[in-house]
Amino acid sequence: MNAVIDVQHLKKTFNKETALQDVSFTIQKGEIFGFLGPSGSGKTTTIKILTAQTDKSAGNVLLFGQPATDMKQSQNRKRFGILTDNSGLYTRLSIEENLLLYSNLYEIPNSAVKEALDFVNLYADRKKKISQLSKGMIQRVTLARAIMHKPELLFLDEPTSALDPVNTQHIYNGLRRLNDMGTTIFLTTHDMSEAEILCDRVAFLHKGKIRAIGAPKDLKKEFGTDTITVELKNGAQEIIENGAQDAEKLYQWMQSEQVRCIYTNEPTLGDIFMQITGSDLV
Ligand SMILES: Nc1ncnc2c1ncn2[C@@H]1O[C@H](COP(=O)(O)OP(=O)(O)OP(=O)(O)O)[C@@H](O)[C@H]1O
């Protein structure tokens, strides 16, 4: 087994409120794993426990085969990177100065700063002070900092929530490159299309419990209906089974040139989440 993250029966309570009830999942080396859930479902709490920023109430949490609390040790800190909305950047310093400070702290060569700035498409803006940046630019600086030391494991809490489509695409490409080089990625998102584009597997989190887990294509197969919709030239929409029994019907429509278009009725991850939990992802 090559588990980078192994979480078993994790529970977290804050005073009387239960944030995580009985959460179990395993992430293998090289996976991109998406933790999907609406606001308040427990995504950030999970990342905080995994990265030793918050204590668990019960359960077992291992990273690289060691208790998550060991991630506070300096030799382990370099093994992972974190992007959260708490940037911790020095607002009076420039983007570049912030990253140079970080590279010195982590004893990374200064050349890594340029590479990280290119990764987030901010090299041309490197002299700008943090106080002058938009929310999306700050998110990109924080991401640059998270990947600069080339961690084995990357935690991304809503990585593209403040980004425009062009930068979102740029970051997706960069994350895929990192993943191709072996980085395991754990990301949280509300954004179903982001999960479909990036993730090998996803878990649906709802009220502190995992309600489903699997590869997007497998979840679609499990929760979808195997039907197709045929739109005819007279405006009618016919839903038929995607199998031999309805093939004859389709053949007849095609023969008589009645078909305008055909599409599958595959559910989105958002549809599946709604089906399982009865609530929306936002
Ligand atoms: N420090 C804290 N003290 C008390 N309750 C907390 C604390 N942190 C989180 N919670 C509660 O735990 C639950 C899960 O919160 P969490 O921040 O993990 O959700 P989330 O899924 O990350 O939400 P969002 O998408 O809005 O960031 C919420 O009910 C929240 O109010």
Ligand as a Chemical Component Dictionary entry (heavy atoms), coordinates in Angstrom:
data_LIG
# 
_chem_comp.id                   LIG 
_chem_comp.type                 NON-POLYMER 
_chem_comp.pdbx_formal_charge   0 
_chem_comp.three_letter_code    LIG 
# 
loop_
_chem_comp_atom.comp_id 
_chem_comp_atom.atom_id 
_chem_comp_atom.alt_atom_id 
_chem_comp_atom.type_symbol 
_chem_comp_atom.charge 
_chem_comp_atom.model_Cartn_x 
_chem_comp_atom.model_Cartn_y 
_chem_comp_atom.model_Cartn_z 
_chem_comp_atom.pdbx_ordinal 
LIG N1  N1  N 0 -12.972 27.129 15.413 1  
LIG C1  C1  C 0 -14.253 26.714 15.377 2  
LIG N2  N2  N 0 -15.049 26.843 16.459 3  
LIG C2  C2  C 0 -16.320 26.407 16.453 4  
LIG N3  N3  N 0 -16.918 25.832 15.381 5  
LIG C3  C3  C 0 -16.183 25.690 14.274 6  
LIG C4  C4  C 0 -14.817 26.129 14.204 7  
LIG N4  N4  N 0 -14.336 25.841 12.951 8  
LIG C5  C5  C 0 -15.354 25.261 12.265 9  
LIG N5  N5  N 0 -16.453 25.171 13.057 10 
LIG C6  C6  C 0 -17.758 24.588 12.674 11 
LIG O1  O1  O 0 -17.532 23.319 12.095 12 
LIG C7  C7  C 0 -18.379 23.102 10.971 13 
LIG C8  C8  C 0 -17.536 22.794 9.724  14 
LIG O2  O2  O 0 -16.811 23.974 9.369  15 
LIG P1  P1  P 0 -15.751 24.003 8.177  16 
LIG O3  O3  O 0 -15.100 25.349 8.188  17 
LIG O4  O4  O 0 -14.862 22.816 8.284  18 
LIG O5  O5  O 0 -16.700 23.863 6.917  19 
LIG P2  P2  P 0 -16.351 23.998 5.356  20 
LIG O6  O6  O 0 -16.961 22.812 4.696  21 
LIG O7  O7  O 0 -14.897 24.208 5.170  22 
LIG O8  O8  O 0 -17.150 25.313 4.960  23 
LIG P3  P3  P 0 -16.742 26.491 3.871  24 
LIG O9  O9  O 0 -16.936 25.867 2.524  25 
LIG O10 O10 O 0 -17.752 27.560 4.158  26 
LIG O11 O11 O 0 -15.336 26.882 4.152  27 
LIG C9  C9  C 0 -19.229 24.368 10.826 28 
LIG O12 O12 O 0 -20.471 24.135 11.444 29 
LIG C10 C10 C 0 -18.440 25.413 11.580 30 
LIG O13 O13 O 0 -19.297 26.364 12.157 31 
# 
loop_
_chem_comp_bond.comp_id 
_chem_comp_bond.atom_id_1 
_chem_comp_bond.atom_id_2 
_chem_comp_bond.value_order 
_chem_comp_bond.pdbx_ordinal 
LIG N1  C1  SING 1  
LIG C1  N2  SING 2  
LIG C1  C4  DOUB 3  
LIG N2  C2  DOUB 4  
LIG C2  N3  SING 5  
LIG N3  C3  DOUB 6  
LIG C3  C4  SING 7  
LIG C3  N5  SING 8  
LIG C4  N4  SING 9  
LIG N4  C5  DOUB 10 
LIG C5  N5  SING 11 
LIG N5  C6  SING 12 
LIG C6  O1  SING 13 
LIG C6  C10 SING 14 
LIG O1  C7  SING 15 
LIG C7  C8  SING 16 
LIG C7  C9  SING 17 
LIG C8  O2  SING 18 
LIG O2  P1  SING 19 
LIG P1  O3  DOUB 20 
LIG P1  O4  SING 21 
LIG P1  O5  SING 22 
LIG O5  P2  SING 23 
LIG P2  O6  DOUB 24 
LIG P2  O7  SING 25 
LIG P2  O8  SING 26 
LIG O8  P3  SING 27 
LIG P3  O9  DOUB 28 
LIG P3  O10 SING 29 
LIG P3  O11 SING 30 
LIG C9  O12 SING 31 
LIG C9  C10 SING 32 
LIG C10 O13 SING 33 
# 
